[in-house]
Amino acid sequence: MQDKFSINCSKCLRLAKFLNEVKINYPSYHAKPVPGFGDTSSKLLIIGLAPGMHGANQTGRPFTGDFAGILLYKTLYKYGFSNHEGSVSLNDGLQLIGCSITNAVKCLPPLNRPEPNEIRNCNGYLSTEIKNFKAGGGLILLALGAVAHRSVLMALGLRPKDYPFGHGLIHKLPSKLTLYDSYHCSRYNTQTKRLTIDMFEQVFKQINIDLSLTKK
């Protein structure tokens, strides 16, 4: 299933109700579905889980203004995927280079936990994003976390048991795309050392190697 993204989507009643409540408490917040962001000629598409309350849900751009975005955008800059390492607002001048970022679920879920039906409802948008990414010459998908990993497989009509999630795993997909896995760069994962800076950077180092090989 493929869908055209709408910033006014209200398919998931629980999420739509929650966003209305958030907008009342935080009138200046975006508090709507958050679209993807990046280079239209991307070779790398990064898929996260969902907008954070005081990050993408506030700013309207994935991983912008929250803790998880600090490590992500710093790493993107280090490996040449952006023009600077900070991502704090829509007006910060950030540009991605050969890279795009989106989320498996476009709306902020309560407690950062989308329900299975909400993931399914939003999967049509991700399917369209991946289709357009591939049509534009995209090569590598990077899933940040197990939910993003499974959402990618769902969008491509592939079985999770054939492509298990694990940090640092690389899956060659029949769609001529390559799926990389990483633990999510969340505050919890980084503070508990489940994901270290070196672990995260190693994923991007390998992605850069693979992308450089495709240019030869």
Backbone as CSV, one residue per row, in Angstrom:
resi,resn,N_x,N_y,N_z,CA_x,CA_y,CA_z,C_x,C_y,C_z
1,MET,0.838,-1.196,0.000,0.000,0.000,0.000,0.874,1.247,0.000
2,GLN,0.502,2.216,-0.833,1.250,3.462,-0.897,0.285,4.626,-0.724
3,ASP,0.709,5.635,0.002,-0.119,6.811,0.263,0.691,8.069,0.056
4,LYS,0.024,9.129,-0.330,0.658,10.435,-0.406,0.562,11.099,0.954
5,PHE,1.689,11.530,1.484,1.729,12.114,2.824,0.844,13.351,2.911
6,SER,0.145,13.464,4.045,-0.666,14.652,4.320,-0.370,15.137,5.724
7,ILE,-0.067,16.414,5.837,0.199,16.996,7.144,-1.072,17.064,7.987
8,ASN,-2.213,16.847,7.360,-3.492,16.867,8.071,-4.050,15.466,8.309
9,CYS,-3.207,14.451,8.151,-3.658,13.076,8.341,-4.211,12.874,9.757
10,SER,-5.321,12.173,9.834,-5.913,11.852,11.148,-6.417,10.412,11.156
11,LYS,-5.713,9.536,10.462,-6.109,8.120,10.388,-6.158,7.468,11.768
12,CYS,-5.208,7.832,12.608,-5.099,7.209,13.929,-5.773,8.107,14.962
13,LEU,-6.944,7.709,15.406,-7.737,8.564,16.287,-7.021,8.867,17.597
14,ARG,-6.324,7.874,18.144,-5.601,8.085,19.403,-4.523,9.147,19.221
15,LEU,-3.789,9.078,18.131,-2.714,10.030,17.894,-3.263,11.423,17.580
16,ALA,-4.326,11.470,16.786,-4.927,12.767,16.460,-5.442,13.460,17.715
17,LYS,-6.068,12.693,18.597,-6.560,13.253,19.857,-5.402,13.740,20.724
18,PHE,-4.342,12.962,20.772,-3.181,13.332,21.577,-2.536,14.607,21.045
19,LEU,-2.403,14.724,19.735,-1.814,15.922,19.149,-2.658,17.163,19.428
20,ASN,-3.975,17.009,19.424,-4.855,18.136,19.766,-4.613,18.589,21.201
21,GLU,-4.414,17.624,22.095,-4.152,17.957,23.493,-2.792,18.653,23.635
22,VAL,-1.808,18.159,22.898,-0.470,18.762,22.951,-0.518,20.196,22.442
23,LYS,-1.280,20.433,21.383,-1.375,21.770,20.793,-1.993,22.755,21.768
24,ILE,-2.916,22.278,22.588,-3.535,23.145,23.604,-2.495,23.530,24.662
25,ASN,-1.689,22.546,25.073,-0.685,22.795,26.113,0.533,23.536,25.586
26,TYR,0.827,23.344,24.283,1.988,23.990,23.658,1.550,24.630,22.338
27,PRO,0.906,25.785,22.397,0.328,26.404,21.196,1.334,26.684,20.082
28,SER,2.596,26.878,20.419,3.589,27.207,19.397,4.164,25.963,18.705
29,TYR,3.833,24.781,19.205,4.402,23.551,18.651,3.760,23.200,17.301
30,HIS,4.520,22.501,16.483,4.018,21.984,15.201,2.812,21.084,15.452
31,ALA,2.971,20.075,16.283,1.888,19.193,16.750,1.002,18.676,15.620
32,LYS,1.633,18.246,14.546,0.952,17.624,13.412,1.865,16.518,12.882
33,PRO,1.395,15.740,11.911,2.309,14.784,11.279,3.546,15.504,10.744
34,VAL,4.692,14.862,10.903,5.972,15.474,10.509,6.473,14.846,9.207
35,PRO,6.678,15.639,8.165,7.160,15.096,6.892,8.643,14.771,6.949
36,GLY,9.105,14.003,5.987,10.527,13.720,5.874,11.290,14.970,5.479
37,PHE,12.605,14.876,5.575,13.470,16.035,5.343,14.763,15.590,4.686
38,GLY,15.232,16.348,3.679,16.542,16.029,3.131,16.720,16.339,1.672
39,ASP,17.738,15.725,1.110,18.176,15.921,-0.265,17.284,15.103,-1.196
40,THR,16.755,15.733,-2.239,15.865,15.022,-3.171,16.611,13.987,-4.009
41,SER,17.925,14.067,-4.050,18.717,13.073,-4.792,19.505,12.197,-3.822
42,SER,18.884,11.841,-2.726,19.544,11.084,-1.656,19.971,9.696,-2.094
43,LYS,21.120,9.264,-1.583,21.562,7.882,-1.710,21.319,7.117,-0.413
44,LEU,21.065,7.872,0.664,20.847,7.293,1.991,19.550,7.833,2.574
45,LEU,18.679,6.912,3.000,17.434,7.287,3.678,17.461,6.704,5.083
46,ILE,17.377,7.577,6.085,17.386,7.176,7.488,15.957,7.158,8.010
47,ILE,15.597,6.063,8.666,14.241,5.915,9.191,14.293,5.793,10.701
48,GLY,13.675,6.731,11.398,13.581,6.682,12.843,12.251,6.094,13.278
49,LEU,11.929,6.258,14.550,10.692,5.695,15.098,9.518,6.643,14.909
50,ALA,9.554,7.791,15.584,8.441,8.745,15.560,8.947,10.081,16.096
51,PRO,8.225,11.160,15.852,8.639,12.466,16.390,8.704,12.454,17.914
52,GLY,9.669,13.179,18.469,9.766,13.353,19.909,8.922,14.542,20.352
53,MET,8.442,14.498,21.572,7.562,15.551,22.095,8.149,16.945,21.913
54,HIS,9.389,17.143,22.358,9.984,18.473,22.306,11.035,18.588,21.204
55,GLY,11.005,17.635,20.281,11.898,17.657,19.131,11.110,17.916,17.860
56,ALA,10.955,16.876,17.048,10.245,17.028,15.775,8.799,17.477,15.970
57,ASN,8.167,17.041,17.034,6.787,17.471,17.278,6.713,18.970,17.531
58,GLN,7.779,19.526,18.066,7.826,20.975,18.294,8.225,21.725,17.032
59,THR,9.266,21.238,16.353,9.868,21.991,15.263,9.296,21.678,13.884
60,GLY,8.756,20.453,13.721,8.230,20.059,12.426,9.271,19.446,11.508
61,ARG,10.451,19.085,12.038,11.492,18.453,11.235,12.081,17.276,12.015
62,PRO,12.260,16.117,11.368,12.744,14.929,12.088,14.039,15.168,12.858
63,PHE,14.058,14.687,14.098,15.248,14.724,14.964,15.786,16.142,15.185
64,THR,14.939,17.123,15.120,15.387,18.506,15.276,14.889,19.088,16.597
65,GLY,15.841,19.493,17.443,15.493,20.095,18.713,15.443,19.134,19.877
66,ASP,15.787,17.850,19.648,15.740,16.897,20.760,17.097,16.220,20.956
67,PHE,17.200,15.435,22.004,18.471,14.817,22.373,18.960,13.846,21.306
68,ALA,18.060,13.031,20.769,18.467,12.037,19.773,19.096,12.691,18.554
69,GLY,18.631,13.891,18.217,19.158,14.578,17.050,20.585,15.061,17.223
70,ILE,21.024,15.244,18.459,22.389,15.738,18.698,23.415,14.779,18.105
71,LEU,23.326,13.505,18.479,24.268,12.517,17.970,24.055,12.277,16.481
72,LEU,22.801,12.183,16.052,22.534,11.901,14.643,23.121,12.970,13.733
73,TYR,22.805,14.230,13.994,23.252,15.292,13.089,24.754,15.561,13.212
74,LYS,25.307,15.346,14.388,26.756,15.473,14.537,27.468,14.417,13.696
75,THR,26.917,13.208,13.695,27.508,12.123,12.918,27.322,12.348,11.425
76,LEU,26.158,12.831,11.034,25.926,13.122,9.616,26.928,14.149,9.100
77,TYR,27.190,15.166,9.910,28.155,16.189,9.501,29.558,15.594,9.395
78,LYS,29.933,14.781,10.357,31.270,14.186,10.361,31.521,13.350,9.116
79,TYR,30.481,12.686,8.619,30.654,11.807,7.469,30.159,12.423,6.155
80,GLY,29.996,13.748,6.164,29.745,14.462,4.924,28.320,14.487,4.433
81,PHE,27.361,14.189,5.315,25.966,14.156,4.898,25.194,15.437,5.237
82,SER,25.865,16.454,5.779,25.186,17.713,6.073,26.189,18.860,6.042
83,ASN,25.654,20.077,6.007,26.532,21.263,5.920,26.962,21.787,7.285
84,HIS,26.306,21.372,8.356,26.779,21.666,9.713,26.146,20.686,10.683
85,GLU,26.646,20.632,11.903,26.271,19.542,12.803,25.074,19.823,13.691
86,GLY,24.631,21.051,13.775,23.507,21.360,14.657,22.174,21.274,13.945
87,SER,21.124,20.944,14.698,19.764,20.908,14.151,18.799,21.310,15.255
88,VAL,18.480,22.600,15.291,17.675,23.110,16.395,16.333,23.691,15.968
89,SER,16.218,24.134,14.706,14.966,24.724,14.240,14.922,24.705,12.725
90,LEU,13.781,25.017,12.157,13.639,25.056,10.704,14.435,26.200,10.087
91,ASN,14.880,27.135,10.914,15.583,28.313,10.414,17.085,28.275,10.692
92,ASP,17.624,27.088,10.962,19.038,27.003,11.335,19.982,26.827,10.140
93,GLY,19.431,26.818,8.935,20.257,26.722,7.736,20.787,25.333,7.425
94,LEU,20.318,24.323,8.151,20.810,22.965,7.932,20.370,22.436,6.569
95,GLN,21.303,21.832,5.865,21.009,21.148,4.609,21.646,19.769,4.645
96,LEU,20.903,18.779,4.212,21.454,17.438,4.108,22.025,17.232,2.716
97,ILE,23.074,16.409,2.632,23.793,16.180,1.377,23.761,14.690,1.055
98,GLY,23.009,14.317,0.043,22.907,12.915,-0.334,22.208,12.057,0.694
99,CYS,21.395,12.678,1.524,20.772,11.980,2.648,19.393,12.561,2.932
100,SER,18.474,11.710,3.358,17.148,12.131,3.799,16.804,11.414,5.099
101,ILE,15.896,12.016,5.861,15.494,11.446,7.141,13.971,11.460,7.251
102,THR,13.412,10.374,7.745,11.984,10.305,7.977,11.739,9.437,9.212
103,ASN,10.482,9.195,9.532,10.121,8.335,10.655,9.113,7.281,10.215
104,ALA,9.138,6.142,10.872,8.175,5.086,10.584,6.761,5.546,10.895
105,VAL,6.616,6.309,11.974,5.334,6.891,12.372,5.499,8.404,12.354
106,LYS,4.605,9.097,11.654,4.787,10.532,11.428,4.261,11.405,12.562
107,CYS,3.463,10.838,13.464,2.880,11.622,14.562,3.491,11.227,15.909
108,LEU,3.547,12.186,16.801,3.999,11.935,18.169,3.060,10.950,18.860
109,PRO,3.574,9.809,19.353,2.735,8.883,20.113,2.898,9.107,21.614
110,PRO,1.866,8.875,22.396,2.025,8.967,23.853,3.134,8.054,24.337
111,LEU,3.984,8.574,25.213,5.107,7.826,25.800,6.071,7.297,24.741
112,ASN,6.056,7.905,23.557,6.934,7.492,22.449,6.702,6.046,22.029
113,ARG,5.490,5.548,22.219,5.189,4.156,21.899,3.981,4.058,20.970
114,PRO,4.207,3.999,19.671,3.081,3.812,18.757,2.529,2.401,18.866
115,GLU,1.228,2.261,18.685,0.600,0.954,18.714,0.728,0.284,17.351
116,PRO,0.629,-1.052,17.303,0.807,-1.761,16.026,-0.080,-1.254,14.891
117,ASN,-1.343,-0.945,15.197,-2.230,-0.461,14.134,-1.805,0.915,13.638
118,GLU,-1.192,1.716,14.497,-0.707,3.041,14.087,0.509,2.915,13.170
119,ILE,1.356,1.950,13.475,2.508,1.679,12.601,2.015,1.231,11.229
120,ARG,0.994,0.361,11.220,0.441,-0.108,9.946,-0.227,1.031,9.181
121,ASN,-0.991,1.860,9.886,-1.685,2.970,9.227,-0.709,3.910,8.536
122,CYS,0.461,4.101,9.141,1.438,5.052,8.625,2.373,4.423,7.595
123,ASN,2.303,3.098,7.447,3.274,2.424,6.607,3.130,2.761,5.126
124,GLY,1.924,3.151,4.722,1.738,3.539,3.325,2.565,4.756,2.962
125,TYR,2.715,5.675,3.916,3.542,6.862,3.672,5.012,6.463,3.514
126,LEU,5.470,5.574,4.380,6.852,5.117,4.289,7.080,4.357,2.985
127,SER,6.104,3.562,2.585,6.214,2.824,1.326,6.397,3.771,0.150
128,THR,5.643,4.855,0.143,5.770,5.850,-0.922,7.125,6.522,-0.879
129,GLU,7.594,6.854,0.320,8.902,7.492,0.470,10.013,6.594,-0.070
130,ILE,9.941,5.312,0.263,10.971,4.378,-0.197,10.896,4.200,-1.709
131,LYS,9.699,4.139,-2.241,9.543,4.017,-3.694,10.155,5.218,-4.402
132,ASN,9.859,6.408,-3.906,10.404,7.626,-4.521,11.920,7.705,-4.342
133,PHE,12.382,7.266,-3.176,13.819,7.239,-2.890,14.543,6.333,-3.884
134,LYS,14.003,5.158,-4.087,14.607,4.202,-5.014,14.568,4.736,-6.446
135,ALA,13.447,5.334,-6.828,13.308,5.872,-8.178,14.303,6.997,-8.438
136,GLY,14.683,7.698,-7.377,15.639,8.791,-7.509,17.084,8.349,-7.432
137,GLY,17.318,7.053,-7.398,18.685,6.539,-7.351,19.168,6.182,-5.967
138,GLY,18.246,6.111,-4.997,18.623,5.762,-3.634,19.158,4.345,-3.522
139,LEU,20.078,4.150,-2.574,20.757,2.861,-2.461,20.667,2.212,-1.080
140,ILE,20.759,3.026,-0.019,20.896,2.474,1.330,19.815,3.021,2.256
141,LEU,19.188,2.112,2.986,18.236,2.457,4.035,18.909,2.179,5.373
142,LEU,18.759,3.099,6.304,19.289,2.902,7.661,18.139,2.963,8.643
143,ALA,17.863,1.840,9.293,16.797,1.767,10.291,17.367,2.012,11.674
144,LEU,16.820,2.997,12.364,17.232,3.294,13.728,16.258,2.619,14.689
145,GLY,16.582,1.416,15.076,15.734,0.677,16.000,14.900,-0.395,15.309
146,ALA,14.390,-1.309,16.127,13.663,-2.466,15.609,12.336,-2.090,14.954
147,VAL,11.642,-1.091,15.495,10.363,-0.694,14.905,10.582,-0.139,13.503
148,ALA,11.590,0.704,13.346,11.906,1.241,12.020,12.304,0.112,11.076
149,HIS,13.087,-0.832,11.576,13.511,-1.988,10.778,12.302,-2.758,10.258
150,ARG,11.378,-3.088,11.155,10.202,-3.858,10.746,9.300,-3.046,9.821
151,SER,9.262,-1.742,10.031,8.439,-0.893,9.176,8.959,-0.852,7.747
152,VAL,10.270,-0.833,7.605,10.873,-0.882,6.269,10.502,-2.185,5.573
153,LEU,10.634,-3.298,6.289,10.296,-4.592,5.694,8.818,-4.657,5.323
154,MET,7.960,-4.112,6.172,6.532,-4.074,5.880,6.261,-3.266,4.606
155,ALA,6.935,-2.125,4.505,6.745,-1.250,3.340,7.183,-1.926,2.048
156,LEU,8.138,-2.846,2.150,8.660,-3.542,0.973,8.034,-4.918,0.778
157,GLY,7.109,-5.281,1.665,6.448,-6.569,1.550,7.357,-7.757,1.854
158,LEU,8.311,-7.559,2.766,9.267,-8.603,3.122,8.981,-9.141,4.524
159,ARG,9.418,-10.366,4.789,9.137,-11.022,6.068,10.236,-10.734,7.088
160,PRO,9.862,-10.278,8.274,10.859,-9.981,9.317,11.748,-11.162,9.660
161,LYS,11.216,-12.375,9.615,12.029,-13.535,10.007,13.179,-13.774,9.032
162,ASP,13.067,-13.235,7.819,14.135,-13.397,6.837,15.235,-12.342,7.001
163,TYR,14.925,-11.285,7.749,15.861,-10.171,7.919,15.831,-9.717,9.380
164,PRO,16.463,-10.449,10.278,16.408,-10.118,11.709,17.121,-8.809,12.016
165,PHE,16.591,-8.094,12.994,17.206,-6.829,13.412,18.384,-7.076,14.339
166,GLY,19.438,-6.291,14.163,20.569,-6.336,15.077,21.500,-5.187,14.767
167,HIS,22.011,-4.552,15.796,22.883,-3.404,15.546,24.086,-3.813,14.693
168,GLY,24.315,-3.039,13.617,25.446,-3.300,12.741,25.187,-4.315,11.645
169,LEU,24.007,-4.940,11.662,23.699,-5.907,10.605,23.417,-5.184,9.293
170,ILE,23.747,-5.851,8.199,23.535,-5.313,6.862,22.760,-6.346,6.054
171,HIS,21.649,-5.931,5.466,20.793,-6.843,4.721,20.700,-6.401,3.258
172,LYS,21.046,-7.294,2.351,20.834,-7.057,0.933,19.395,-7.446,0.605
173,LEU,18.608,-6.490,0.135,17.199,-6.724,-0.110,16.948,-7.013,-1.587
174,PRO,15.908,-7.787,-1.893,15.615,-8.101,-3.289,15.199,-6.880,-4.110
175,SER,14.910,-5.788,-3.436,14.525,-4.557,-4.111,15.734,-3.771,-4.625
176,LYS,16.930,-4.373,-4.532,18.194,-3.740,-4.921,18.578,-2.597,-3.980
177,LEU,17.995,-2.620,-2.797,18.374,-1.699,-1.739,19.130,-2.479,-0.675
178,THR,19.929,-1.773,0.104,20.624,-2.383,1.238,20.099,-1.760,2.518
179,LEU,19.721,-2.604,3.469,19.196,-2.142,4.750,20.249,-2.314,5.834
180,TYR,20.619,-1.207,6.454,21.529,-1.196,7.605,20.699,-1.055,8.880
181,ASP,21.161,-1.703,9.935,20.501,-1.596,11.235,21.394,-0.901,12.251
182,SER,20.776,-0.064,13.080,21.472,0.530,14.227,20.486,0.658,15.372
183,TYR,21.012,0.553,16.587,20.174,0.941,17.711,19.804,2.410,17.549
184,HIS,18.649,2.771,18.054,18.196,4.159,17.982,19.102,5.036,18.843
185,CYS,19.366,6.233,18.339,20.252,7.164,19.058,19.487,7.959,20.119
186,SER,18.675,7.276,20.874,17.868,7.896,21.924,18.709,8.205,23.151
187,ARG,18.189,9.059,24.006,18.874,9.378,25.262,19.097,8.112,26.086
188,TYR,18.076,7.275,26.177,18.194,6.056,26.978,19.316,5.169,26.455
189,ASN,19.347,4.914,25.150,20.357,4.019,24.582,21.774,4.552,24.728
190,THR,21.933,5.861,24.573,23.282,6.423,24.671,23.746,6.545,26.121
191,GLN,22.840,6.883,27.027,23.242,7.034,28.424,23.506,5.693,29.102
192,THR,22.832,4.644,28.647,23.070,3.308,29.195,24.213,2.596,28.471
193,LYS,24.776,3.258,27.464,25.888,2.716,26.667,25.472,1.526,25.814
194,ARG,24.167,1.325,25.661,23.742,0.312,24.695,24.221,0.711,23.307
195,LEU,24.208,2.034,23.068,24.750,2.584,21.830,25.808,3.623,22.190
196,THR,27.034,3.381,21.771,28.097,4.352,22.005,28.328,5.165,20.730
197,ILE,29.049,6.268,20.891,29.376,7.092,19.732,30.146,6.272,18.699
198,ASP,31.092,5.484,19.169,31.891,4.671,18.249,31.033,3.656,17.505
199,MET,30.103,3.027,18.203,29.208,2.060,17.554,28.394,2.728,16.454
200,PHE,27.900,3.917,16.753,27.078,4.643,15.788,27.920,5.072,14.584
201,GLU,29.098,5.574,14.870,29.961,6.040,13.792,30.436,4.900,12.899
202,GLN,30.628,3.716,13.464,31.051,2.580,12.657,30.020,2.248,11.579
203,VAL,28.747,2.423,11.903,27.693,2.178,10.919,27.834,3.149,9.753
204,PHE,28.043,4.418,10.065,28.162,5.425,9.011,29.467,5.283,8.235
205,LYS,30.494,4.827,8.903,31.761,4.595,8.210,31.579,3.529,7.135
206,GLN,30.855,2.456,7.478,30.624,1.390,6.509,29.693,1.863,5.393
207,ILE,28.705,2.663,5.734,27.814,3.208,4.711,28.605,4.041,3.716
208,ASN,29.501,4.870,4.218,30.326,5.688,3.328,31.203,4.831,2.425
209,ILE,31.730,3.743,2.969,32.538,2.832,2.155,31.696,2.235,1.037
210,ASP,30.502,1.774,1.384,29.627,1.157,0.378,29.200,2.160,-0.683
211,LEU,28.906,3.381,-0.277,28.512,4.398,-1.239,29.673,4.760,-2.165
212,SER,30.880,4.795,-1.621,32.051,5.119,-2.445,32.306,4.027,-3.470
213,LEU,32.026,2.786,-3.121,32.226,1.677,-4.053,31.252,1.738,-5.221
214,THR,30.051,2.261,-4.972,29.054,2.347,-6.050,29.428,3.417,-7.079
215,LYS,30.304,4.334,-6.705,30.694,5.407,-7.617,31.794,4.976,-8.585
216,LYS,32.411,3.818,-8.294,33.530,3.365,-9.125,33.033,2.594,-10.341
